[in-house]
Amino acid sequence: MLSELDASYEEWSPPGYHSGWSFLVEALREIRRAVEAGVAVTVEDSKPMKTWQDFYGWAHGRYHKLEDGYDHWIGDDTS
């Protein structure tokens, strides 16, 4: 699944629209919700994410362009 998320992150369609990011954002939201529900989530060989801060650190480190280039964000369930 991580390779699918990474591929979505790298997708770019003219004129600068990230066509795969809706899928990526929703998948990241699911991971965030699991962490917030108390599930320790481990991605690849990283340490388990147990808090919102753990999740955000991982997500921002891996998908940092989301904050600058997309209207919907992983911490917002309403957009």
LINCOR-V590606 format. One line per field, one symbol per residue. phi: phi as a letter, one per 30 degrees, with the letter a starting at -180 (. if undefined). psi: psi as a letter, one per 20 degrees, with the letter a starting at -180 (. if undefined). A space follows every 50 residues. Layout:
phi=???
psi=???
This chain:
phi=.ddddddddddbbdcjdddcdddddddddddedddddjddccchcddedc bededdeddddcbddedcbbdcbdccdcc
psi=hhhggghhhippqqmjpnhihgggghghhggghgghijpopppcjrqppi rgggggggghhhlhihhhkqhqqhjoii.
